[in-house]
Amino acid sequence: MTAHADREGRTDAPGRTDAPGRTDAPSPSEASGLAGSADRAEAAGRTGVWFIGARGSVATTATAGCAAIAAGLHPPTGMVTETPSFADAGLPALTDLVFGGHDTLDCPLSKRAEALADGGVLPHGLPSAVRAELDAADAEIRPGGPLPGDTRSDRELIAAFAADLTDFAHRHDLARVVVVNVASTEPAPGPDDTRLPASSLYAAAALRAGCAYANFTPSTGLRAPALTDTVASSGLPHAGRDGKTGQTLLRSVLAPMFLQRALAVRAWSGSNLLGGGDGAALADPAAAAAKNAGKERVLADTFGTAPEGEVHIDDVPAMGDWKTAWDHIAFDGFLGSRMILQTIWQGCDSALAAPLVLDLARLLARAHEAGISGPLPELGFYFKDPDGGTSAALAEQYTTLLSFAERLRAQA
């Protein structure tokens, strides 16, 4: 069964329907949606954040966390957009974000938050403290798909998803909506597939509804060939793909270090142990291959070629929403002395991803407001495989992000 699920407990995943449909991608003229309503809602100033995989761990953590920070219950730890460098950049306030989304699950967000608190992902007591905000977001979650037996064409699915977005914007009088994919990793499409993958259906719907878009997953999203012309002519900002939260974040720091110190890396191997919905989804070899491509890309982009070694992913249900990532790096020092560096990363992907997702929603909303369109390589800081291309080194990506903040500030 296709499920939508965010990275740990993410539900909205990858499925495809069976009727012909790659040619059902929206034409450029259809990708308009909210553009006409932006002027009407500009005065309201509120921004919609629409999660694909809205009942999963990342989306639930982000929704609950935003409410907690806005209420002054917790500091904005991990939110780069809450640092002084982004002051006066015109970003939407956390209190002005309105949440909704698509998912195929029907578990209430409040129950999902309670489960995350029981697992140590959310602080105990937080779900009850932000129950009203969770219930409000839950009321805005619409059925996703396609589910088994759904006979709708790609065009019909895109139209239905886009209608959910425009209805959301109109009912809440939103200035704009940002769609963020935090659903389970789907396998890469095969050469004989005749349908758009689920991630691309949602992405096409975002374009049709006039929404900025971020793909925090390794799934295809806007990169489906059938969407190329529509993306180029949409006039909308977009960013992706595959959020950089843990193991790859560390690789993007360490790999440039080896390069800059002229230390020859002979091999770089890794292993991931994780549970939850992410572990279950990545037990599929095709999904794991899509995920690992981003991890390996960071090394290949830094060194010019990928070192020997692979990343292995093991599903360990007992670990719940937690993950352990181990890297073993073999390198040569002066006069050929052989050395090894090992790293262990233990953490919760949902808690690492949630603040980044909120950052991206705010940055894309501000870019949209400022009339910035197309791929935003300036947001490569957040991704393993950034739209528009960028350096893989985290320090360089951070400098680029700060320059983008200056650009937004100048236009505020």
Buried (B, 14 or more C-beta within 10 A) or exposed (E): EBBBBBBBBBBBBBBBBEBEBBEBBBEBEBBBBBBEBBEEBEEEBBBBBBBBBBBBBBBBBBBBBBBBBBEEBBEBEBBBBBEEBBEEBBBBEBEBBBBBBBBBBEBBBBBBBBBBBEBEBBBEEBBEBBBEBBEBBBEBBBBBBBBEEBEBBBBBBBBBBBBBBBBBBEEBBBBBBBBBBBBBBBBBBEEEBBBBBBBBBBBBBBBBBBBBBBBBBBBBBBBBEBBEBBBEBBBBBBBBBBBBBBBBBBBBEBBBEBBEEEBEBBEBBBBBBBBBBBBBBBEBEBBBBBBBBBBBBBBBBBBEEBBEBEBEBBBBEEBBBBBBBBBBBBBEEEEEEEEEBEBEBEBBBBBBBBBBBBBBBBBBBBBBBBEBBBBBBBBBBBBBBBBBEBBBBBBBBBEBBBEBBEBBBEBE
